[in-house]
Amino acid sequence: MCIIVRSEKLIRINSPEKDRIREEVSVRIRRLAYMEHLLCEYEGLSIDVLYEKIKFHFPVNSKTVRNDIKFFENIKDNIIDDYDFRKWKKGNTWYYSVNPVKSLFRRNFSHLEIELLRDIISNLGKFGSVPGLENIHELETLFKSSRQGGCPIVDINIKSHPKKDLFAFLFNAIVRNCMIEIEYRKFNDLESQTTLRETILPFQIKRFGNRWVLIGAVKRNEFIVNFSFDQIISARLYPTSMNIEHFDGFKRMRVKGLFDNVIGPTMPKDLCTFETAEGEDDIEKLETVYVYAFPNRANHLMAFPIIDNDSQDELMPESPQYIELMSSHPELPEGGRIFMFECYTYRELKEAIMSRMDSVVVLAPESLRKDIASRVSRLNQLYNI
């Protein structure tokens, strides 16, 4: 259970005390939003007038209103430089107002900015509760450390693609469900001067290693395809007469689960199409892969699976499968461990196994075992020193 440290005491998640604090924060934020609404609507309000207007909606006293005004002043002076909070004195009375164009609660985010913020928040949420950030005041130290150029606490090591304009264009098109027309080269022929064109329903931008990829469906048959950014020469919105053609955004849901059992951008064809063409042999199938990890590398494979889809499991030495596999491969040393996982045996899987060739041996399926053996044989010829 996560524990939030406060100066007064320890408050446990989901405790009645924590629920009370959440409710207090919620009420305060709604009160601040309403107060700023009043400060935007009127050219100047005093503490007394603000109190008279607010007390009908929230249980406050004049001291609470005064503290809330200090909050807005602190925002302007220490956190948001362009926050246009104003105050002036007439006689013995101070008056306050906020420029609606540069307010705190009325900032107009574009549709693009909202989608980007939603993605950022979604990614942050994958890390679960981060102790310290539960206290909103701790965010100030986060902002200060970034302004001072300090070393980040969490470095996800993701660099933007050099084609920033293309990234922004594709992101914008996906947000608005706009069809696009791209000019591209085949992935295996990037040096060619020959280009192709395709009309695409863009679904998602995805990163595989250092490779940025556009996932989308071809307009004519809605077969899901992908294009590396390096393939794309140009992209534009697809026009119908004078209007831009749009598609149903729910079609993007087809991407969910598309990469659950693969490594890299190669996708199972049966998931990319609505139906298999008549007479077409579908040779792709999800395989259970068995690998033997050498004794000094087994813990490493346990910590860093070949495929990150939570399907990896270990065969226990007393299990019939383990005994059968080990008896079929007497050349393997004792003391190692056998792991199994679900995966399509595409090129990227074979390359991932080859990158660990001094750590693991493929035991099954036989087709994958033969493919790896063929690759090792070719390498042996090249390295025959």
Residue, then its C-alpha position, 0 to 999 in steps of 0.5 A: m500500500c502506498i503511503i503519502v508523507r505529510s508533516e502532520k501524520l501519515i495518511r493511507i490511501n483510501s482511508p476516510e481521512k484521504d477521502r475527506i482531503r480529496e473532497e476539500v480539494s475538490v470544493r476549493i478548486r470549484r470555489l477558486a474557479y467561481m471566484e476567478h469567473l467573478l474577477c473576469e466578469y467585473e472590472g474590479l471587486s473588493i474582498d467584501v464584495l467577493y465575499e457577499k457574492i461567494k457565500f451564497h454558493f460556498p460555506v466561506n468567511s472573509k478570511t477564506v476569500r482573502n486567502d484565495i486572493k493570495f493564492f491568485e497573487n502567488i500564481k502570478d508572482n511565482i508559477i505562471d508568468d503571463y497570468d494576468f491577475r490585477k490589483w489596485k488600491k482606491g482610497n483604503t480599499w484594494y480591488y482585484s480583477v483577472n484578464p479573461v484572455k489570460s485567466l487560469f481557468r478560462r485558458n482555451f486549449s485547442h482540440l490538438e492540445i487537449e488530445l496531447l494533454r490526454d496522451i501525456i496524462s495517460n502515459l503518466g498514469k501507467f506509472g501508478s501513484v507517485p508519492g509526493l505528487e499527491n500533494i499539489h504543492e510538490l508540483e512547484t519543486l517539479f517545475k523549479s527543477s526543470r527550469q534550473g536544467g537539473c537531471p530529470i527524475v524519470d528519463i524515458n529517453i524518447k527523442s522526437h523524429p527529425k521530421k517534426d512537421l510530419f509528426a505534427f501533421l499526422f498527429n493533427a490528422i489523427v485527432r480530427n479523423c481526417m483522411i490523408e494522402i501520402e507519397y512514399r517509397k517501399f521500405n526495401d527500396l528507400e534509395s529509389q526515385t520511384t514513389l507511390r501514393e495511397t489514401i489512408l485513414p490514420f489511426q496511430i503514431k507508434r515508436f518501435g525502438n528508434r523507428w517512428v511508424l504511422i499505423g493506418a488503414v487503406k481507404r479502398n479496403e480498410f486493410i491496416v498497414n504501417f509506414s515508417f516516417d522514413q518512407i513518407i516523402s509527403a503527406r496532405l489532407y485528402p480532399t473531396s471536392m472542396n471539403i476534407e474527407h473524414f472517417d468514423g473515429f471508432k475505426r481507430m479501435r482496430v489498433k487495440g491489441l494489434f501488437d500484443n503478440v508481436i515484436g516490431p511493426t509487422m502485424p498479423k494479417d488476420l487482424c489487419t483485414f475484416e475478412t480473409a479473401e476467398g481461396e487465400d491460405d492464411i499461414e500465420k498463426l500464434e505460436t507457443v515458443y519454448v527457449y532454453a536459457f543458459p544457467n548464467r543468463a536465466n535470471h536475465l531472461m526472467a527480468f527482460p523477456i524477449i517479448d513484453n506481453d506478459s505471456q512469458d512463463e517458466l516450465m518447472p523442472e518436474s513438469p512432463q514438458y520440461i522433462e520431455l524437452m530436456s531429453s530431446h536435447p541432451e546437448l544442453p547443459e544442466g542447470g538452465r531454465i526453460f521459458m515459454f511465451e506466445c508470439y507470431t514468429y515474424r522477422e523481428l522475433k528472429e532478430a531479437i533471438m539472434s541478439r541473445m544467441d549466447s544466452v538462449v536456444v530455441l527448442a520449439p516450434e521446429s520451424l523457428r528452430k530451423d530458421i535460427a539454425s540457418r542464420v547461425s550457419r550463415l554467420n558461421q561462414l562469415y566468421n570462419i576465421 
